[in-house]
Amino acid sequence: MVPKYNNGSLRITDVEKTVLRFVWLNPGKSRVEIANALNLSKSMLSKAVQTFEQMQLVIEERTVLSEKARGQPPIRLFLNKNAFCSVGLYVSQQDSLAILADLSGAVIETRIIQHKNNDQNMLDCILDVVSDLIERAPAPVIGIGQAVP
């Protein structure tokens, strides 16, 4: 299924954004741990996870219980780092830097953009590189932001 992505943003609720950010910052937490940490009902969390699964944003892994443990093993949530990409930019007068990263923030590709002090030349160079990175991205680019060298 194609992720629900339109006009540069994900179409998710505020609760889903909160859950997604928590999973990003705390990979491998169980549904119970996430619901408790965010003070969400199990049904609200299940609805959010179902949305993420449809969008292919998360991966669930069932933990294997030890021999003495009882009950259902917890299901741990991780981001699907391959669902989306982003482009980060660092711009200075001498040169600039463009970075393509996956959803987890891991750098896929880095480009140094050398330009003259001509403002239009600088902008053209940056736009060309950003366009090329977007075309070469292995997943849809969800946004462009600032990169810190």
C-alpha positions in Angstrom: 0.0 0.0 0.0 1.2 3.5 -0.8 1.8 5.7 2.3 -0.8 8.4 2.9 1.4 11.2 1.8 0.1 14.4 0.2 1.5 17.8 -0.5 4.7 17.4 1.6 3.2 16.0 4.7 1.9 12.8 6.3 -1.8 12.8 6.9 -1.8 11.6 10.5 -3.5 12.8 13.7 -1.8 14.6 16.5 -2.0 11.4 18.6 -0.4 9.4 15.8 2.4 12.0 15.5 3.0 11.7 19.2 3.2 7.9 19.0 5.4 8.0 15.9 7.8 10.4 17.6 7.9 8.2 20.7 8.7 5.1 18.6 11.4 7.1 16.8 13.0 8.2 20.1 12.5 4.9 21.9 12.9 2.0 19.4 11.9 -1.4 20.5 9.4 -0.5 23.2 6.3 -2.7 23.5 2.8 -1.5 22.9 2.1 -1.6 26.6 5.2 0.5 27.4 4.2 3.0 24.7 0.6 3.3 25.9 1.7 3.7 29.5 4.4 6.3 28.7 2.0 8.4 26.6 -1.1 7.8 28.8 -3.0 6.3 25.9 -5.7 3.7 25.9 -4.8 0.4 24.3 -7.5 1.0 21.6 -6.1 4.5 20.7 -2.6 3.0 20.4 -3.8 0.1 18.4 -5.6 2.5 16.0 -2.4 4.5 15.6 -0.3 1.4 15.0 -2.8 0.1 12.4 -2.5 3.4 10.6 1.3 3.1 10.7 1.2 -0.5 9.4 -1.0 0.6 6.5 1.5 3.3 5.7 4.4 0.9 6.2 5.9 3.3 8.8 6.6 0.7 11.5 7.9 -2.8 11.9 6.5 -5.0 14.7 8.6 -7.8 16.2 7.2 -10.3 18.6 9.6 -11.0 21.5 10.4 -14.7 22.3 9.6 -15.5 25.9 11.9 -17.5 28.1 10.9 -21.0 29.1 9.5 -19.9 32.5 7.6 -16.9 31.2 3.9 -17.1 30.6 1.3 -15.2 28.5 1.7 -13.5 25.2 5.1 -12.2 24.4 5.3 -8.4 23.9 5.3 -6.9 20.4 8.1 -4.4 20.0 7.8 -1.4 17.6 10.5 0.0 15.4 10.4 2.6 12.6 10.6 1.3 9.1 13.6 3.5 8.2 13.0 2.7 4.5 9.5 4.3 4.4 10.5 7.9 3.7 13.6 10.0 3.2 14.5 13.6 3.9 16.9 16.2 2.5 18.9 18.4 4.8 20.8 21.5 3.7 23.6 23.6 5.2 24.3 26.8 3.2 27.2 29.1 3.5 28.8 31.8 1.2 31.6 29.5 0.1 29.9 26.2 -0.4 26.9 24.3 0.8 26.1 20.7 1.8 23.0 18.6 0.9 22.3 15.3 2.7 19.8 12.6 1.9 18.8 10.6 4.9 16.4 7.8 5.7 13.5 8.0 8.3 15.9 7.0 11.1 18.2 9.9 10.2 21.0 7.7 8.8 22.8 9.5 6.0 22.3 7.8 2.6 24.2 10.4 0.5 26.1 13.6 1.0 26.8 16.2 -1.6 29.2 19.2 -1.3 27.9 22.1 -3.4 30.6 24.5 -4.5 29.4 27.8 -5.8 30.6 31.3 -6.6 29.5 34.3 -4.5 26.8 35.0 -7.0 23.4 34.6 -5.2 21.6 33.2 -8.3 24.4 30.8 -9.0 24.3 29.5 -5.5 20.5 29.0 -5.6 20.7 27.3 -8.9 23.4 24.9 -7.7 21.5 24.0 -4.6 18.2 23.4 -6.4 20.0 21.2 -9.0 21.5 19.0 -6.3 18.3 18.8 -4.2 16.3 17.9 -7.3 18.8 15.1 -8.1 18.8 13.8 -4.5 15.0 13.7 -4.6 15.0 11.8 -7.9 17.6 9.3 -6.6 16.0 8.8 -3.2 15.0 5.1 -2.6 11.7 6.3 -0.9 9.5 9.3 -1.1 11.1 12.5 0.3 8.9 13.7 3.1 10.6 17.1 3.6 13.6 19.4 3.3 15.2 20.9 6.4 18.4 22.2 7.9 21.5 20.1 8.2 24.1 20.7 10.8 27.7 19.9 9.6 
